[in-house]
Amino acid sequence: MKILLDFLPIALFFGMFKYAEGHKEWAASTATEWLGFMVSGGVVGPAEAPVLLATVVVILATFAQILWLKARGKKVDTMLWVSLGLVTALGGATIYFHSESFIKWKPTVLYWVMGGALLFGQLIFKKNGIKSLMGSQMNLPDPIWRVVNFSWVGFFAVMGVLNLWVAFNFPTSTWVNFKLFGGMGLMIVFVLAQAVYLNKHIKQGPTP
């Protein structure tokens, strides 16, 4: 459920982009009406309108996520606050400058922030971030937790590079598809691989 909630803003970004891409005149007039006071020049053209409207939606969706968690008395993860800051700053730049390049960097920066936090936590502070999250659910030796932690660091590093490669070598519509289906698909495959690895070592017990 948490993974699905985390991907909700991306799904809404995808939905708005695809709808606006198929109705570019509507998108241009709506974006100009809604965002004209914020954008450079005051007018949004049909080419950039879909990504600008989708950017507004993902900013609002991320705000809504935090408000929903707060209303339920739940803790807001640090990474969600980071995501809000990134999407607001880079999304705002995308809207103002009519440039999708800013919002395309957002997933990569977020991936690298998460990977960097796990890496520095392990190397500098001697704290295993994955063990802190999952240690109460399973008992594993520290060497296994380190492997799992570093595997997540590697996954986030690769995902950040892969996002940039797709973002700046393919059409924006392809990047939007990758954000939802590629990102979620690779995340699910990686999580399942991790589950198999952890289950194997739980069954075998601690390694010497």
C-alpha positions, 0 to 999 in steps of 0.5 A: 500500500505504501508503494502504491501511495508513493506512486500515486502522484506519478500516476496522476502526472501520467493521467494529466499528461496523456489527457492534455497531450490528446487535447492540446488546444484545451491544454494550451488555453487552460494552462494559459488561464491557470498559469499565465500569471506564473509563466514567463511571457504569460502565454502557454503554447500547445507544445509545452502545455501538457507537461506544465499541467501535469507538473501542477497536478503532481505538485498538488498531489504531493501536497495532498499526500502530506495533508492526508497523512497529517490528518490521520496522525501519521508520520510524514517520511523525510523522503516525502518532505524531500520529494515535496521540496524537489517537485515544488522547486523543479516543478516551479522552474518548469512552469516559469521557464516553460522548460520540461528539463527541470521536472525531468531531473526530479526523479533522478535527484530524489533517487540519488538523495535516497541512495546517498542517505543509505550510503552515508548512513552506512559508511559515515554513521555506521547506521544501516537504513534498511535494517532500521526500517525492516529489522523488527520484521526479520532477524538477519546477520549484519553482513546480510543487512549490509548487502541489502543496504548497498544493493538499494544504494546501487539500485537508486544510483542506476535508476537515477542514471536511467531516468536521465537517459530516457528523459533526454534521449527520447520524446517526453511522452516516452519519458512519462510512460517510463516514469510510471510503468518503467519506474514502478515495474523495475521497483517491483522486480527489485523488491521481489528479488530482495524478498527472495534473497532475504527469504533464502537467508532467513531459512538458512539462518545466520551465516558464519 
